[in-house]
Amino acid sequence: MSNTSKTKRGWLDRPDAHVVKAPGLQTTMACLMPHKTENEVYLNDTIDATALLTYLDEKNKNGGPKVTVFHCMVAAVTKMIMERPRMNYYVKCCRLYERDEISMSFVAKRQFADGADEELMFYVPKPTDTINEISARIIGDVTKARKAAHGAGGGVNAIMDKFAALPRPIQMFICWLVRVLDYWGHNPSFLTEGDPNYSTVLLSNLGSIKCPAVYHHLNEYGTCSILLTIGVIHKEEMLMEDGRKEVRTCFDIGATLDERIADGFYFARSLKLIKYIFAHPEMLEEPLNTPSGFEYR
């Protein structure tokens, strides 16, 4: 994780990130294709969750906040980004930036019902956090959001409710102004703090609503360069390393990434690290900044 927040910023730096010298190919791509939506690359894979579910069964026997697959995914992705810093990059103004911190965001429905309100959640993990702190924080935030009266939570959700009540011409002018300020990195903090569009990764746990993993577009607004969806847990026959076929408990993931932040080789290795963490879930008991020991091949 960058320590830029503790050092003097240059004139090209942004409030949440510092500019990074990009290779020629990335610089050219950023100039020729300046929009995230024309640089989307899609990754999908099946995660073997057999070891993870065994770990969770044992861990949750001890009481305390219930740790879930989604909590482990948040921890695993955060750990991966700490070890693979380019996954915390974004492109803005045709320049490459590295964030000062890692941030994870997701959406929680107040109720599992049609028409139920959604709450935007934003989490900045600490390098010393373990799965225990991550689980307790997410459970606490979601519970608080679901108990809160509509619009009483403040933050981005309350701002959007007030915005929706304005006349349409004023809405259009404000949106134009906000997009201009976003491009140059001058949006006020009360708009960007807690907004998933400004997070490192936006995660969507579609498995919680019995839905398969899907590809979801990136938003041009904001700086989020990675969107990850998690599908429903299911049984699937897999080929093991020794050549045997075995029925395992799995879930699918779908990722949409801005290909300007790194190359496909870097993305593929990052995905392999996530799969390695799920094969060895006990490492989530250690602080996030503990090296994984994964051998990149």
C-alpha positions as CSV (number, residue, x, y, z in Angstrom):
1,M,0.0,0.0,0.0
2,S,1.2,3.4,-0.9
3,N,2.6,5.8,1.7
4,T,2.0,8.8,-0.5
5,S,-0.6,10.3,1.9
6,K,2.3,11.0,4.2
7,T,4.5,12.8,1.6
8,K,4.2,16.1,-0.3
9,R,1.9,15.9,-3.4
10,G,3.0,17.0,-6.8
11,W,0.8,19.2,-9.0
12,L,-0.3,16.2,-11.1
13,D,-1.4,14.2,-8.0
14,R,-5.1,13.9,-7.1
15,P,-6.7,14.0,-3.6
16,D,-6.8,10.2,-3.3
17,A,-3.8,9.1,-5.4
18,H,-0.4,10.0,-6.9
19,V,0.6,9.9,-10.6
20,V,2.6,6.9,-11.7
21,K,5.0,6.8,-14.7
22,A,3.4,4.5,-17.2
23,P,5.1,2.4,-19.9
24,G,4.7,3.5,-23.5
25,L,1.9,1.1,-24.3
26,Q,-0.3,2.1,-21.4
27,T,0.4,5.8,-22.0
28,T,-0.7,5.4,-25.7
29,M,-3.8,3.4,-24.7
30,A,-4.8,6.1,-22.2
31,C,-4.5,8.8,-24.8
32,L,-6.1,6.9,-27.8
33,M,-8.9,5.3,-25.6
34,P,-9.5,7.7,-22.8
35,H,-12.8,6.1,-21.6
36,K,-13.0,3.1,-19.2
37,T,-15.9,1.7,-21.1
38,E,-13.8,1.2,-24.2
39,N,-11.1,-0.6,-22.2
40,E,-13.1,-3.2,-20.4
41,V,-11.6,-6.7,-20.2
42,Y,-13.5,-9.6,-18.7
43,L,-12.2,-12.5,-16.6
44,N,-14.2,-15.4,-15.3
45,D,-13.2,-18.5,-13.4
46,T,-14.6,-21.1,-11.0
47,I,-13.3,-21.0,-7.4
48,D,-13.0,-24.3,-5.5
49,A,-14.6,-23.4,-2.2
50,T,-14.4,-26.8,-0.6
51,A,-11.5,-26.0,1.8
52,L,-13.0,-22.6,2.5
53,L,-16.4,-24.0,3.5
54,T,-14.7,-26.6,5.8
55,Y,-12.7,-23.7,7.4
56,L,-15.9,-21.6,7.9
57,D,-17.8,-24.6,9.4
58,E,-15.0,-25.0,12.0
59,K,-14.6,-21.3,12.6
60,N,-18.3,-20.5,13.1
61,K,-18.6,-23.3,15.7
62,N,-16.8,-21.0,18.1
63,G,-19.5,-18.4,18.2
64,G,-19.1,-14.7,17.6
65,P,-19.9,-12.9,14.4
66,K,-20.7,-15.4,11.6
67,V,-18.0,-15.3,9.0
68,T,-19.3,-15.8,5.4
69,V,-17.9,-16.6,2.0
70,F,-18.4,-12.9,1.1
71,H,-16.4,-11.7,4.0
72,C,-13.6,-14.1,3.0
73,M,-13.8,-12.7,-0.6
74,V,-13.4,-9.2,0.7
75,A,-10.4,-10.3,2.7
76,A,-8.9,-12.3,-0.1
77,V,-9.2,-9.5,-2.7
78,T,-7.8,-7.0,-0.3
79,K,-4.8,-9.3,0.5
80,M,-4.3,-9.8,-3.2
81,I,-4.2,-6.0,-3.9
82,M,-1.7,-5.5,-1.1
83,E,0.6,-8.0,-2.8
84,R,-0.3,-6.9,-6.3
85,P,-0.2,-3.0,-6.1
86,R,-1.0,-2.4,-9.8
87,M,-4.5,-3.6,-9.1
88,N,-4.9,-0.4,-7.1
89,Y,-4.3,1.8,-10.1
90,Y,-6.7,3.9,-12.1
91,V,-6.6,6.1,-15.2
92,K,-7.9,9.6,-15.3
93,C,-7.0,12.6,-17.5
94,C,-5.0,10.1,-19.7
95,R,-2.6,9.6,-16.7
96,L,-2.0,6.5,-14.6
97,Y,-2.5,6.9,-10.8
98,E,-1.9,4.7,-7.7
99,R,-4.4,5.2,-4.8
100,D,-3.2,6.1,-1.4
101,E,-5.3,3.4,0.2
102,I,-7.3,0.2,-0.7
103,S,-11.0,0.5,-0.5
104,M,-13.7,-2.1,-1.0
105,S,-17.4,-1.3,-1.7
106,F,-20.6,-3.2,-2.1
107,V,-24.3,-2.8,-2.1
108,A,-26.6,-4.1,0.6
109,K,-30.4,-4.4,0.3
110,R,-32.4,-3.4,3.3
111,Q,-34.7,-6.3,2.7
112,F,-34.7,-9.2,0.3
113,A,-37.8,-8.0,-1.5
114,D,-38.8,-6.3,-4.8
115,G,-38.6,-2.5,-4.4
116,A,-36.5,-2.6,-1.2
117,D,-34.0,0.2,-0.8
118,E,-30.3,-0.4,-1.4
119,E,-27.6,1.0,0.8
120,L,-24.1,1.8,-0.5
121,M,-21.4,0.4,1.7
122,F,-17.7,1.4,1.7
123,Y,-14.9,-0.2,3.6
124,V,-11.2,0.7,4.0
125,P,-9.4,-2.2,5.5
126,K,-6.3,-1.7,7.6
127,P,-3.1,-3.7,6.8
128,T,-3.3,-5.3,10.3
129,D,-6.9,-6.5,9.9
130,T,-7.7,-10.2,9.9
131,I,-10.9,-11.9,8.8
132,N,-12.3,-11.4,12.3
133,E,-12.1,-7.6,12.0
134,I,-13.3,-7.6,8.4
135,S,-16.3,-9.8,9.3
136,A,-17.3,-7.8,12.4
137,R,-17.0,-4.5,10.5
138,I,-19.1,-5.6,7.5
139,I,-21.8,-7.2,9.7
140,G,-22.0,-4.1,11.8
141,D,-22.3,-1.7,8.9
142,V,-24.9,-3.8,7.1
143,T,-27.0,-4.3,10.3
144,K,-26.8,-0.5,11.0
145,A,-27.9,0.2,7.4
146,R,-30.8,-2.2,7.5
147,K,-32.1,-0.8,10.9
148,A,-31.8,2.8,9.8
149,A,-34.8,4.7,8.6
150,H,-34.8,5.5,4.9
151,G,-32.6,8.5,4.2
152,A,-31.4,8.7,7.8
153,G,-28.0,7.2,7.2
154,G,-26.5,10.3,5.7
155,G,-23.6,10.2,3.3
156,V,-24.0,9.4,-0.4
157,N,-27.5,7.8,0.0
158,A,-29.0,10.9,1.7
159,I,-27.4,13.2,-0.9
160,M,-28.9,11.2,-3.8
161,D,-32.3,11.4,-2.2
162,K,-32.1,15.2,-2.0
163,F,-30.8,15.4,-5.5
164,A,-33.7,13.3,-6.8
165,A,-36.2,15.9,-5.5
166,L,-34.7,18.7,-7.6
167,P,-36.2,19.8,-11.0
168,R,-34.8,17.9,-13.9
169,P,-32.9,20.9,-15.6
170,I,-31.1,21.5,-12.3
171,Q,-30.3,17.8,-12.0
172,M,-28.8,17.8,-15.5
173,F,-26.7,20.9,-14.8
174,I,-25.4,19.5,-11.5
175,C,-24.5,16.2,-13.2
176,W,-22.6,18.0,-15.9
177,L,-20.7,20.0,-13.3
178,V,-19.9,17.0,-11.2
179,R,-18.6,15.0,-14.2
180,V,-16.3,17.9,-15.1
181,L,-15.0,18.2,-11.5
182,D,-14.6,14.4,-11.4
183,Y,-12.4,14.4,-14.6
184,W,-10.0,16.9,-13.1
185,G,-10.1,15.5,-9.6
186,H,-11.8,18.4,-7.9
187,N,-15.1,16.9,-6.7
188,P,-15.7,17.8,-3.0
189,S,-15.0,15.1,-0.5
190,F,-18.6,14.9,0.6
191,L,-19.4,13.5,-2.8
192,T,-16.5,11.1,-3.2
193,E,-16.1,9.7,0.4
194,G,-18.2,6.5,0.7
195,D,-19.0,6.5,-3.1
196,P,-18.4,3.0,-4.6
197,N,-17.5,4.7,-7.9
198,Y,-14.3,5.9,-6.1
199,S,-13.4,2.6,-4.5
200,T,-10.6,0.2,-5.6
201,V,-13.1,-2.7,-6.1
202,L,-16.9,-2.9,-6.2
203,L,-18.0,-6.3,-5.2
204,S,-21.5,-7.8,-5.8
205,N,-22.5,-10.9,-4.0
206,L,-25.1,-12.3,-6.4
207,G,-24.9,-15.7,-4.7
208,S,-26.9,-14.2,-1.8
209,I,-29.9,-13.8,-4.2
210,K,-29.3,-17.2,-5.9
211,C,-28.0,-15.6,-9.0
212,P,-25.0,-16.7,-11.1
213,A,-21.9,-14.4,-11.5
214,V,-22.3,-11.9,-14.4
215,Y,-20.2,-9.3,-16.1
216,H,-21.1,-5.7,-15.2
217,H,-19.9,-2.7,-17.0
218,L,-17.5,-0.2,-15.4
219,N,-18.8,3.4,-14.8
220,E,-17.0,6.2,-16.6
221,Y,-17.7,8.4,-13.6
222,G,-15.3,7.9,-10.7
223,T,-12.1,6.0,-10.5
224,C,-13.2,2.4,-9.8
225,S,-11.3,0.1,-12.2
226,I,-12.4,-3.3,-11.0
227,L,-15.9,-4.8,-10.6
228,L,-16.2,-8.3,-9.2
229,T,-19.4,-10.5,-9.0
230,I,-19.7,-13.7,-7.0
231,G,-22.2,-16.4,-8.1
232,V,-24.2,-19.0,-6.2
233,I,-22.4,-21.9,-4.5
234,H,-22.9,-25.1,-6.4
235,K,-21.4,-28.6,-6.9
236,E,-19.2,-29.2,-9.9
237,E,-16.9,-31.9,-11.2
238,M,-13.3,-30.7,-11.3
239,L,-10.0,-32.2,-12.5
240,M,-7.6,-32.4,-9.6
241,E,-3.8,-31.9,-9.9
242,D,-3.2,-35.7,-9.8
243,G,-5.5,-36.3,-12.7
244,R,-8.5,-37.5,-10.7
245,K,-12.0,-36.1,-11.3
246,E,-13.8,-35.1,-8.1
247,V,-17.0,-33.3,-7.3
248,R,-16.2,-30.1,-5.4
249,T,-18.1,-27.2,-3.9
250,C,-17.6,-24.1,-6.1
251,F,-18.7,-20.7,-7.0
252,D,-18.1,-18.7,-10.1
253,I,-16.7,-15.2,-10.3
254,G,-16.9,-12.6,-13.0
255,A,-14.5,-9.6,-13.2
256,T,-14.6,-6.5,-15.3
257,L,-11.4,-4.6,-15.3
258,D,-9.9,-1.5,-17.0
259,E,-7.1,-3.0,-19.1
260,R,-5.1,0.2,-19.0
261,I,-4.0,-0.4,-15.3
262,A,-2.1,-3.6,-16.1
263,D,-1.6,-6.3,-18.7
264,G,-3.4,-9.7,-18.9
265,F,-0.4,-11.5,-17.5
266,Y,-0.7,-9.4,-14.3
267,F,-4.4,-9.9,-14.1
268,A,-4.1,-13.7,-14.5
269,R,-1.5,-14.0,-11.7
270,S,-3.7,-11.9,-9.5
271,L,-6.6,-14.3,-10.0
272,K,-4.4,-17.2,-9.3
273,L,-3.4,-15.6,-6.0
274,I,-7.1,-15.3,-5.0
275,K,-7.6,-19.0,-5.8
276,Y,-4.5,-19.9,-3.8
277,I,-5.9,-18.0,-0.7
278,F,-9.2,-19.8,-0.9
279,A,-7.3,-23.1,-1.1
280,H,-5.5,-22.1,2.1
281,P,-8.1,-20.1,4.0
282,E,-6.3,-20.3,7.3
283,M,-4.0,-17.5,6.1
284,L,-7.0,-15.1,6.5
285,E,-6.4,-15.4,10.3
286,E,-3.2,-13.5,9.8
287,P,-3.0,-9.7,9.1
288,L,-3.7,-8.8,5.6
289,N,-0.2,-7.5,5.0
290,T,1.4,-10.9,5.8
291,P,3.0,-12.3,2.6
292,S,1.0,-15.1,1.1
293,G,4.0,-17.2,0.2
294,F,2.4,-17.9,-3.2
295,E,4.9,-19.0,-5.9
296,Y,4.1,-17.2,-9.1
297,R,4.6,-19.5,-12.1
